Amino acid sequence: MSGDATVLQDERSLQDFVPQLIRLPALNLASEFAHFTPVIDLDSASRNPVLQIADSSDEEQQAAGLGISIGTLTHYYLQMIAEQGLAQWDTHQLDQFLPAMRAWLSRQRYSFEQAQQGAEAVLQMLRHALTMPQARWVLEAHDEAEAEYTLEQVLDDGQVKRWIIDRTFVVQGERWIIDYKTDRLATGQSPQQLAESYREQLENYARLFAHQSLPIRMGVLLLSVPEFVEL
């Protein structure tokens, strides 16, 4: 994407952007991040069971909140890339979106420095997504492809559970289910170990497609690492 018109369009779309997917580690954190969490997906409790910030300092909570906002914004752009097509996106032109990203983060009550840091982190992960062969394969056009695919499941007690799948498609008769993660590796942690911590989440997604009777393959796209891990 290029040109001033594209930047203005991007800024307008960000102004109207209300995040429908929020990567919260636990549902009871909703009130702590209510200033930028209008909607929380109900499977968020499995998003990041390692992150615990309920007893953290204000500084640590703010850093955790910025990480969540970075993840939300990264997912938003990855959805646009998948829907618009890779041919419309070029790593050399990503920097033009930094002002719009920074402005959106500033509206989430972060300081200029934090918003700048967050925008740069998002840009770096998008560069990874546009340069990694496996990430490009995930984002390119496929049969039955969906980005930020929302499904609702009626539970036995009548409650409705909402699931949001980052990316899914069918290749050679196999259903792929992909989850994007913006986590950094913990000290001594391998990409495989980080990806494995989300296996239960992806298995829950896989069960939603059981009626198709297609073989299912699952993967985690670790955008900070960067690496794609098949589970």
N, C-alpha and C positions, 0 to 999 in steps of 0.2 A: 504494500500500500504506500502511496506517496502523495505529496502535494499538500498545500495548505487546506484545501477542501476536505481532505481525508482527516487531517488533524482536528479541524473544527467538528466534523462528523463524529470523531472519536470522543471529543470533549462533551458533545451534546449527549451521546449515548451513555457516557459515564455519569453525567448529571442525572439522568433518568434511571440509572442502574440501582436496583434494590436487590441485594444479594439473597437469592433463594436457597443457596447452599452455604452453610456455615459449619466449618470443621471444628466443632467444640469437643473437648475431651469428655465432658459429662453434661447431662441435661441440667444439673443444678447450678451450672455456671451461667445460665441464660441471663439472670438478673444482673450479674456482674458486668456483662457486656451488652446490656440492653440498648446502649446508645448507638450501637451499630449492628444489632442483631434483630431485625424485624421478623425474621422467620427462621426457625431452627428445624432441620430435618430430624426425624424421630429415631434414626439409627445412629445419631451422633455419639451415643455413649460408647460405641465401639471404634470411633475414629482414632483415638489416641489414648489408650488406657495407661500409658506410661506417664503422661504429663499430669502433674498434680500441682495446682496453684492455689487451692483454697486457703492454705495457710501461708502463702507467700507474701513478701513485702509488696508495697504499692508499686515499687520499681519493677519487681519481677512480674507482677500481674500486668503491668502496662506492656512489658516486653512480650509476654505471652499473648496479650491482646493484639499487638502489632503483628505477631506471627500468624494469628488467625486471619487478620485482614489481608496480609500478604497472600495467604493461601486462597482466600476468596477472590481476590483480584486476579491472581494467576489463573484460577479456574475460569473466570469470566473471559479472559483473553484466549485461553485454549479452546473454549467453546466457539468463539468467533473464528478462530483459525480453522477448526474442523468444519464449521458450517460454510465458511466463505471459500475454503480451499487453499492449499499450501501455495499455489501459484500466486496468490494475492499478497503473500507475506514474504518479507526479505529481512534478514538479520541486520543488514546495513541501514535499514530504515526504522528500526525499532526505537531508536533514541528519540524520535519525534513524538512518541507517545508518553515520554517521561513527564512533561508538564501536566497532562491530563491525569495520569496516575497519581502524581503528587497532590494535585488539587483534590482528587477523590479521597485520598488518605487524610488530607488536612481536614476535610469535612467530617471525618470520623474522630476528630478532636485530638489528633496527634500534632506535635510541634513540627515546625518546618524541617528541622533536622531529622526527626523520626520519619516524616513523610518522604523526605528525600532518600533516606536509607531504605525504606520499604519499597519505593518505586524502583530503585536500583536493583534490589533483590528480585523483584518481579521480572525486570528486564533480563537479568542474568538467567533466570530459569526459562524464560521464553527463548533466549538464545540457545540454551541447551536443547529445548524442544525442537527448534528449527534446524539444528545441526546434527543431532544424533540420528543415525539411520533408523534405529528401532522406534524412536519417538515419532519420526516423520511417517513411518509405516502406520503407527497407531492413529495419527491425525489425518492420513489420506483417505480418499473416498473408498468405501467398501459396501458390499451388499448389506442391506438392513442396518446401516450405520445410524447411530444416535449419539448425540452429545448432551450431557447433563439430562439423561433420560429419567423421567419421573414415573414411578409406578406406585400404586397404592394397593395394600394388602389388607383384607378384612380378617381380623383375628377371630379366634373362637369365641372370645367374650364380646364380640361386636365392635371393638375398637378398630380404627383404621390406622394402619402404620404406613408411613410414606418413606419410600426409598428413592435415592437419587444416585444413578450410576453415571460415573464420569464419561465413560466411553464404552460402547459395545457395538459389535458388528459380526458378520458371518464371512468367513474365508474358507473356501474349499470344504464346505459342509460342516464347519466347526464354529460354534458360537464363542467369541472372545469377549471377556469382561475385564475391563481395565480400570484401575483406580489410580488417580494422580495423587502423589504425596509431595509436600514441600518440606518435610522434616529434614533436619540435618542428622547425620550419624552421631550417636553418642560415642564417647571415648571407648575404643575397643570393640565397637559394634560393626558388623559387616553389613553390606547392602542386603544380603540374603536374610540376615537376622531381622533387620528392620522390616523388610517386606513380609516375612513370616508373621510378624506381630499383627498383620492385617488379614491373615488367612480367613479367620472366622467371618469377618465382614464380607469378603468376597464370596465365601461359601453361601452366606445368606442371600447375596445377589443371585448366585447360580441357581438356587432353588426356585427363584421366580421364573426361570426359563425352562423348568423341568418338563413342562407340557409340550415343548417343541421336539423333544426326543433327539436333540442334536448333541454330539459330544461337546463338552464345555471346557474351555481353557481360560485360565485366569492369569493376570499379570499386574504388577505394580510398577508404575513409572515414577521413579524417584528423581525428581527434578533438581534437587540441590546437589545430589551426589556427583554427576548424574549417571543413572543406570536403569535399565529395564530388567526386572526380575520376574520370570514366570514361576508361578506357584504350582 
